[in-house]
């Protein structure tokens, strides 16, 4: 996969984490340790799910049936529409959580579940080393965007708008990638 493509996909996937982190950050004054835990959880699970999806897709492609670009494009397209729907449904602004280890894990999984589908449908055709490298890139981008969101959250007034548009932008990027794969 071209480096630019994985970076753009990483940005699309991490925009959800960006919005959620912003919602958590505006809901309460986070301690440094809480911010680090959120950043680590979101980046770790995003990378892990891309890796898991890529390995699963590779295994299915090699042992059961051949995955096609058309099939993969449809999965990416559906994930894009799901992100758009999430943006439309998002009515919340700030979110208040009593943060503990389980909340970090559940939040990390929640913002990363779409990464499983992206890894499955895009990285299935690569060797493990390249799947791992791409997973690290996506996880790193998520680390960075989550970090940025927790810094700028103190300066933004309309959090619901930012969360909604981050889901829209991520959804549109995935839809465009899906269409590119199908056509």
WOZI-V794818 format. One record per residue. RES is the residue in three letters. PHI is phi as a letter, one per 20 degrees, with the letter a starting at -180 (999 if undefined). OMEGA is omega in whole degrees, 0 to 359 (* if undefined). D_CENTER is the distance of its C-alpha to the mean C-alpha in Angstrom with 2 decimals. Layout:
res: (RES,RES)
phi: (PHI,PHI)
omega: (OMEGA,OMEGA)
d_center: (D_CENTER,D_CENTER)
This chain:
res: (UNK,UNK,UNK,UNK,UNK,UNK,UNK,UNK,UNK,UNK,UNK,UNK,UNK,UNK,UNK,UNK,UNK,UNK,UNK,UNK,UNK,UNK,UNK,UNK,UNK,UNK,UNK,UNK,UNK,UNK,UNK,UNK,UNK,UNK,UNK,UNK,UNK,UNK,UNK,UNK,UNK,UNK,UNK,UNK,UNK,UNK,UNK,UNK,UNK,UNK,UNK,UNK,UNK,UNK,UNK,UNK,UNK,UNK,UNK,UNK,UNK,UNK,UNK,UNK,UNK,UNK,UNK,UNK,UNK,UNK,UNK,UNK,UNK,UNK,UNK,UNK,UNK,UNK,UNK,UNK,UNK,UNK,UNK,UNK,UNK,UNK,UNK,UNK,UNK,UNK,UNK,UNK,UNK,UNK,UNK,UNK,UNK,UNK,UNK,UNK,UNK,UNK,UNK,UNK,UNK,UNK,UNK,UNK,UNK,UNK,UNK,UNK,UNK,UNK,UNK,UNK,UNK,UNK,UNK,UNK,UNK,UNK,UNK,UNK,UNK,UNK,UNK,UNK,UNK,UNK,UNK,UNK,UNK,UNK,UNK,UNK,UNK,UNK,UNK,UNK,UNK,UNK,UNK,UNK,UNK,UNK,UNK,UNK,UNK,UNK,UNK,UNK,UNK,UNK,UNK,UNK,UNK,UNK,UNK,UNK,UNK,UNK,UNK,UNK,UNK,UNK,UNK,UNK,UNK,UNK,UNK,UNK,UNK,UNK,UNK,UNK,UNK,UNK,UNK,UNK,UNK,UNK,UNK)
phi: (999,f,g,f,f,f,f,f,f,f,f,g,f,e,f,f,f,g,f,f,f,f,f,f,f,e,f,a,f,e,f,g,f,f,f,f,f,f,g,f,g,f,f,f,f,f,f,f,f,f,f,f,f,f,f,f,f,f,f,f,f,e,d,c,b,e,f,d,f,f,f,f,f,f,f,f,g,f,f,f,f,f,f,f,f,f,f,f,f,f,d,e,d,f,d,d,c,e,f,b,g,f,f,f,f,f,f,f,f,f,e,d,f,f,f,f,f,f,g,f,e,d,e,g,e,d,f,g,f,f,f,f,f,f,f,f,f,f,f,f,f,f,g,f,f,f,g,f,f,f,e,e,g,f,d,d,e,d,f,f,f,f,f,f,f,f,f,f,f,g,f,f,f,f,f,f,f,f,f,f,f,f,e)
omega: (178,182,180,180,182,177,179,177,177,177,180,180,186,178,175,177,178,181,180,179,178,178,178,182,180,182,182,176,183,173,181,181,179,178,178,180,178,180,181,182,183,180,181,183,177,179,180,182,174,179,180,178,179,179,179,179,178,180,179,180,183,188,185,179,183,176,181,175,179,178,180,178,179,178,180,178,178,177,177,178,176,177,176,178,178,177,178,182,186,179,184,169,181,180,181,180,166,190,172,185,182,177,177,180,182,177,178,178,182,181,186,187,179,178,177,179,179,177,181,189,182,188,183,188,185,175,185,181,180,175,179,180,178,177,178,178,180,177,179,178,179,174,185,181,176,176,180,182,180,175,186,183,181,185,183,184,184,185,181,179,179,179,182,182,176,176,178,182,177,179,180,178,180,178,179,176,179,179,179,181,182,186,*)
d_center: (17.72,18.52,17.01,16.38,14.43,11.96,11.74,11.21,8.52,6.84,7.66,6.59,2.87,3.96,6.49,5.82,6.24,8.93,10.65,10.84,12.14,14.48,15.72,16.52,18.09,20.32,21.43,23.16,24.25,22.10,23.91,22.87,22.19,19.93,17.87,17.70,16.75,13.77,12.65,13.41,11.88,8.36,8.71,10.75,8.92,5.73,8.75,10.87,9.13,8.95,12.49,13.61,12.67,14.39,17.34,17.75,17.74,20.16,22.36,22.64,23.31,25.99,27.63,27.47,26.86,25.61,22.27,22.76,20.92,21.85,20.32,17.06,17.12,17.70,14.67,12.39,14.62,14.34,10.56,11.20,14.04,12.29,10.02,13.42,15.13,12.94,13.96,17.49,17.68,16.42,19.83,19.20,19.58,19.82,19.01,21.48,20.73,23.11,20.74,21.54,20.11,19.20,17.36,15.24,14.53,13.98,11.70,9.58,9.71,9.28,5.96,4.83,7.39,6.19,5.39,9.06,10.25,9.08,10.70,13.55,14.34,14.11,15.01,17.75,20.41,20.17,21.92,20.40,20.79,18.73,15.96,15.99,16.12,13.14,11.13,12.62,11.78,7.98,8.58,11.13,9.38,7.08,10.57,12.21,10.45,10.65,14.18,15.04,14.10,16.31,19.02,19.25,18.95,22.67,23.56,21.84,23.81,21.96,18.69,18.30,18.59,15.93,13.40,14.58,14.51,11.01,10.06,12.92,12.07,8.57,10.58,13.46,11.92,10.78,14.24,16.01,14.67,15.65,18.99,19.59,19.26,21.56,24.14)
